Amino acid sequence: MTETPLLSVEGLTTVFDLPGGPAPAVDGISFGIRAGETLGLVGESGSGKSVTALSILRLVRPPGRITSGAIRFKGRDLARLSERDMQSVRGAEISLIFQEPMTALNPVFTIGDQIAETLIVHGRASRAEALGRAVELVRAVRIPDAESRVRDYPHQLSGGMRQRVLIAMAIACQPSLVIADEPTTALDVTIQAQVLDLLRDMKATFNLSLLLITHDLGVIAETADRVAVMYAGRIVETGPVREILRNPQHPYTRGLLASIPGGAQASGARRLAAIEGSVPLLGALPAGCAFHPRCPDRFDRCTSAPPPDYPVGAEHSARCYLYDSVVSRPSRVPSPQAPGPGRS
């Protein structure tokens, strides 16, 4: 990157203390987000995306804990701030939109009170001012009849409206960075599109940076500027979204793209492709590259040690030994979940 990023995560590792010892859910990841940029963090369930979001805000609860790395935001390392200082960052400078609004919202308070509370806690407004501001925010996120709706309780709203309330709470203090954790997962397709449009508009209106966490590459294609692909707690490919979607370099990224409608057909396949196997369990990562048991391109070196980042294009990197010019690649090693004859 040519400019200092708004957020720079360097070598972040978060582990969970299990009976068999500490198991990394996030394993030495590094990435940056520029001011005004949307970075998409994509991967299957269990790949460590949500733990990454919680780690940035230092909301990981025991038995989870951050063991190493730096989380630099506006020149400060959040990993080394006191809890009191972190409380002034959460919600005011970095906000989080949760994936399930019904559990994120308090059922016994009106949505107006909950939005107003965000402003009051951070000293942005008095109670009377905050309630008036809550009406403006509800209107800003396109909920009709805002003056009446602020008196509603969460159960009186549809799923799409509840998600809009979370967005209103996230932008209330005009933070520099919003982390959206699977913001469209529980919504139908039409409402998903509306929420994504709203996020784009809010980003432009308030000059936000956005970390968009999702398993849906379609959402990434429509919304993100750059994308980081995550697998088993590690980022395996990073680059501009168009470059990665058109020219994926890591076998896992290629598998993800081939498994969505349009991806397989584009490569000439008649049926959607599937990535054999599943994400390994926490604390049971295979040696070497964590993806190698499922990888159709694996060879001996893949089982030796996790690969480093290799540059594969302009601001485009992949953690795969296929791009190590000094590694000799013998014949592929069959995967334990190798596809049958006639499939690749």
PyMOL commands that set and color helices and strands:
alter all, ss='L'
color gray80, all
select helices_A, chain A and resi 49-56+78-80+83-89+101-104+111-121+127-140+146-149+154-156+159-171+189-206+217-223+241-246+251-258+263-266+292-294+300-303+321-323
alter helices_A, ss='H'
color red, helices_A
select strands_A, chain A and resi 7-18+21-33+38-42+64-73+76-77+94-97+177-181+209-214+226-231+234-240+310-313+316-318
alter strands_A, ss='S'
color yellow, strands_A
deselect
rebuild
show_as cartoon
